[in-house]
Amino acid sequence: MKNKNEFSKLILNSFKNPPSGDLGGFMVFLILIFVSSCGIFRPITPIENPKKVSKGGKILDTIADNYLDYETLFIKYNAKYKSDNQNISFGGTIRIVKDSAMLITLSPGFGIELGRLLITNDSVKFYNSFQNTYLAEDKTFFETNYGLSMELSTVEAMLTNKVFTYPTTNKISDYQFIEDSTDYKYSFVQKNPRNEAVTALKHETIIDKKDYNIKSQLVEDNINLRYLDINYTDFLFIKNTFFPEKFIIKIEEKQNHELNFDYKKISVNKEFKVRLKIPKNAKQIK
């Protein structure tokens, strides 16, 4: 049970000792929220009038049309997390009600559920069943303690292979559209105002030209010394579209972090409830 105890301690300590912006101190399975944090990422929606936009804008409409169509999504996953000083395997389930709520469960193995995380558009709740502790806050908690702007839509976009912009003030017209024989690429580059030869910020999205699925997202944030690389692989054909079975998130900030996701089961429009029951005797995390 050593792995279980280490995981529980990591989760509990992450709330007791906010890491002041260090990604490594936060809950392991909340690394996706960090990736979509600080109000940085915004999902791309279809363009209303494609006749008035460039070829790159029209292709973006096609990409959005090829997103997996669902009202609910159930995913069973295995994952591996490693940093400079940790290496942990875990699994669980993800239940998504489109644009409304998401419930993530976490298990270190042994058929035991360690915790549940419920994210809605205006709140976040987490219950640690091993410690019998819980967190119940609105999204301003993360902004106050971690500098995060919790957005359900961005977490959902990360998990379901959708395009986003970096930062949220960006529009697709700010991106350079490039195509080669195999891929489309949307690239945004912001130069350092004090030195035009130096790149302050770079965001690239690579889309497969054949199937219109997102292959990778790369962010080089030299302003905040934060680097993100997401790669989606092993696409499955589900409901007339391609959906990734595996993806890897790599983050460099004060430490190196890598999260490998492997979707073992994917069910579309399955009926389920996304609620989190917290026992009356559970202790609230302050």
N, C-alpha and C positions, 0 to 999 in steps of 0.2 A: 504493500500500500504506500510505499515511499513516494511514488510518482503522484498519487492522489494528494498526499499531504503537501508536497511541494507546490502543486498547482493551486491548492486552496490558499496556501500562505501568500503566493504571488498575487492572487486576486484580492485578498483581504488587504494586504499592505498597499496595493495600488490606490485604494480609496483613502487609507489613513495618511498616506504620504504622497500628495500630489507631486508629480515629477517636474513641475515648472517648465513644461515644454519638452521634456525628454520622452521620446516615444517608448523607450525601453521599459520604463517603470509602470506603464499602464497595463490594464488587463490584456492578456495575450489575445483573446479572441475579439477584443475591441480594437485591434490594430486597423481593421477596416474603417472604423469610424475616424481614427486618426488620419487615415489616408484621405478621407472625405471631410476633414475638419477645417476649422478656422474660417468657415465660409468661403473656402478656396475653390471648391469644385461645384459646378452646376451642370446638371444633366441637360443634354441638348434635346429640344423638342422639334418636331417637324416644322418646316417653314410653310407659312400659310399660303404664299403666292409664289410658287417656284418659277413662274414666267418672268419675274422681276429680279431673279438672283442669278449668280454665276453658275457655271457647271459644277463647281465644288459644292454649292448650296443645294443644287438639285440632287446630287449624289447623296448628300446628307439626308434628304427626304427618303431616298431609296433605302438607306441604311436603317432609318427609323422604321420604315415599313417592314423591314426584315427582323425587327426585334421579336423575341418570343412573345406570342400573344397569350396572355393569361389574366385571370382575375385573382386566382390564388395559385401559389406555387409551394410545393413541399419538396424539400431537399434533404437527403441523408448524406452526411459527409464524413470523411476522415481528413485530418490535417496534421501537419508537422510544423512546429515553430522552432526556429533557432536564432540565437543572437551570439554575441561575442562570448557569452559565458553561460548560455542555457541551450538545451536541446530537449524539446517536449513533444510527445505525440498525443493527440486527443481526437475525439470525434463528437458527433451530435447530429442535431437536425436544425433546419431553418424553415420556418413557416412564414410566408409572405402573403399578406392581403394587399394587393396592388394599391400604391399611393396612400395606404392607410395605416398599416401596422406590420411589425415583424417580430417574431419570437425565435430566439436562438437558444438552443440547449447545448450544454457542454458536458462531456463525459471523458474522464481519463482512462476508461476501460473498466473491466470487471463487471460490466452491465449496470454500473451505478451512475446516476445523473448527479453531477456536482453542482450545476447551477443553471439558472434560466435568466435570459436577458430579454426584456420587452421594450421595443422602441416604437413610439408613435410619433405623429407630427409635432406634438408639443410636450412629450414626457419620455422619461426613461426609468425603468425599474429593473433591478437585478436582485435575485435571491440566491444566496450561497447555501445550499442544503447541507453541506458538510459542516459549516460553522453555524448554521441556523441564524444567519445575518442577512440584512437586506438594505438596499438603497432604493429610495423612491423620490425622484426629483423631477422638476420640469427641466427643459433643455438649457435654461440659464445656469444650472449647476455646473455644466461642463465649460461654459464660457467664463464663469467666474473663477473656477479652480484650475482649468487647464487651457484657457484661451481658445476653447472650441465653440463653434456654432453647430450644434447637433442638427443634422438634416437627414430625415429618413430617406428622402428621395435620392440623395447621393450615395448612401450605403446600399440602397436597392440597385442603383445603377452599377456599382462596383461588382455586386454579386451576380448580376444578370447580363453582363456584357453590353453595356450601353455607353455611348459617348458622353464625355463631360468637358467643360472648359476650365481653364486655370489661368487667372483667377475668375471669380464670378462676374467681374465687371467686363470681361471679354465677351465679344460677339464673334460669331463665326466669320464675319467680314474682317476681323482682325487677324485671321489665320491665312497663311499662304497655302494654296492648294497645289499639290504636286502629284503626278501619277507616273508610274513606270509600267513595265510589262506585266507585273504581278500585283502591285499594290497601289492604293490611294494613300496619300499622306497629308494631314493637316498640321501645319507647323506654325507656332507662335514664338517669336523671339523678341525679347525686350532688352535693349542695350543699357549698359550702365550710363546714367546721365553725365557722370564725371569723366568717363572714358569710353568712347564709342567702340573701341576695339575689344572691350570686355562684355561678355554676355551676362546680364543680371538674372535673366529668367528665360527658360526655354521649355516649351510643352509640345510634344509630338504625339499624334495618334496615327497608328498604322492600321489600315483596313484592307482585308483581302478583296482583291478586285473581282474574283470569281463569285464568292458567296456573300459578300457584303458583311462579314462578321469582323469584329474588332480583334486584331491580333495582339496589339500591345499599346501601352500608354507609357510615355517617358516624361518625367518632369525633372528638370535641373533648376533648383531654386538656390542660386548662388547668393541671394540676399540673406536668406535664413539658413544657409548651409544645410539644405535638406534636399535629398535626391530620392526619387521614386521611380521604380520600374515594375510594370505589371505585364505579364505575358500569359495569354490564354492559349491552351493547346487541346488536342484530342476532342474535336468538336463532334457532337452527336446530332443526328437529324431528328428533330422533334417538332411536330405540328408544322411541317413544311418550312422549317428554318433550322439553322445550325446554332447549337448552344454548347458552350464549352463544358467539357467534363472535368478539366483540370486547369488550374491557373496558379501562378507564382507571383507573390508580391515581395519585392525587395525594397527596403528603405535604408538609407544611410542618413544619420543625423549625428548624435553623439555616440551612437553605437550602430553596428550593422544588424539589420533584422531581416529575416526571411520567413515567409508564411506560405506553405504549400497546401493548396486545397485540392481534394479529390472528391468529386461528387459521385457517390455510389448509387444513388437512386434519385430520380427526378419525376415528380408527378404533377401534372397540370390540372388546375380546376378541381382539386380534391377538396371535399368539405372537411373543415376542421375549425377549431376555436383557437384564438390567440389571446389567451388570458393568463395572468400570472397570479396564483394564489399564494399569499404570504401567511404563514402560521401566526396566530396571535401571540405566541411566546417567542417569536423571532426578535432578535435585537437589531435595532436600526443602526446603520453605520453613520457616524457623524463626521 
